[in-house]
């Protein structure tokens, strides 16, 4: 279960915040928030506790395409940056 919210930072950046435990079932909600945020939005993953394989691949794909993912814990960051085997 996750919580997804969209905000605009004090510097004008469009931010999509993801909190909780992300699974493949959550990806439509995350995708909708990212699409609504528009090009160049930033993912705030500070509250993201865990990701399943589908969510990991989704976030890794966003990162490969140049989407900034900020605030992720070392655990989540390692999962996203780890090459798929």
C-alpha positions as CSV (number, residue, x, y, z in Angstrom):
1,X,0.0,0.0,0.0
2,X,1.3,3.4,-0.9
3,X,0.4,7.1,-0.8
4,X,1.1,9.2,-3.9
5,X,0.9,12.9,-3.9
6,X,1.8,15.8,-6.2
7,X,3.3,19.1,-5.1
8,X,5.2,22.1,-6.3
9,X,8.3,22.8,-4.3
10,X,9.3,26.3,-3.2
11,X,11.7,26.5,-6.1
12,X,8.9,25.6,-8.6
13,X,9.9,22.0,-9.2
14,X,7.0,19.6,-9.8
15,X,7.3,16.7,-7.3
16,X,5.6,13.4,-7.1
17,X,6.0,11.9,-3.6
18,X,5.7,8.1,-3.1
19,X,5.4,6.7,0.4
20,X,5.0,3.2,1.7
21,X,5.5,-0.2,0.1
22,X,5.2,-0.1,-3.7
23,X,4.0,-3.1,-5.7
24,X,3.1,-3.6,-9.3
25,X,-0.6,-3.1,-8.4
26,X,0.3,0.5,-7.4
27,X,1.9,1.4,-10.8
28,X,-1.2,2.8,-12.5
29,X,-1.6,5.4,-9.6
30,X,2.1,6.3,-9.7
31,X,2.0,6.6,-13.5
32,X,-1.1,8.8,-13.4
33,X,0.6,11.1,-10.9
34,X,3.8,11.3,-13.0
35,X,1.9,12.0,-16.2
36,X,-0.1,14.7,-14.4
37,X,3.1,16.2,-13.1
38,X,4.3,16.7,-16.6
39,X,7.8,16.4,-18.2
40,X,10.7,17.0,-15.8
41,X,8.8,16.1,-12.6
42,X,10.9,14.8,-9.8
43,X,10.2,11.6,-7.7
44,X,10.5,12.1,-4.0
45,X,11.1,8.6,-2.7
46,X,12.1,9.5,0.9
47,X,9.0,7.7,2.3
48,X,9.3,4.7,0.1
49,X,10.0,1.7,2.4
50,X,10.1,-1.2,-0.1
51,X,9.4,-2.1,-3.7
52,X,8.5,-5.4,-5.4
53,X,10.1,-6.6,-8.6
54,X,7.6,-4.8,-10.9
55,X,7.9,-1.5,-9.0
56,X,11.7,-1.8,-8.9
57,X,11.8,-2.3,-12.7
58,X,9.4,0.6,-13.2
59,X,11.5,3.0,-11.0
60,X,14.7,1.8,-12.6
61,X,13.2,2.5,-16.1
62,X,12.3,6.0,-15.0
63,X,15.8,6.6,-13.8
64,X,17.3,5.3,-17.0
65,X,15.1,7.7,-18.9
66,X,16.4,10.6,-16.9
67,X,13.7,11.1,-14.2
68,X,15.3,12.4,-11.0
69,X,14.6,10.1,-8.0
70,X,15.5,11.9,-4.8
71,X,15.6,10.9,-1.1
72,X,15.4,7.2,-1.6
73,X,16.9,5.1,1.2
74,X,20.1,3.2,0.6
75,X,18.1,0.0,0.4
76,X,15.6,1.3,-2.2
77,X,18.4,3.1,-4.2
78,X,20.4,-0.1,-4.3
79,X,17.4,-2.0,-5.7
80,X,16.7,0.6,-8.3
81,X,20.4,0.9,-9.4
82,X,21.1,-2.9,-9.3
83,X,21.4,-4.4,-12.8
84,X,18.5,-6.8,-13.6
85,X,19.7,-10.4,-13.6
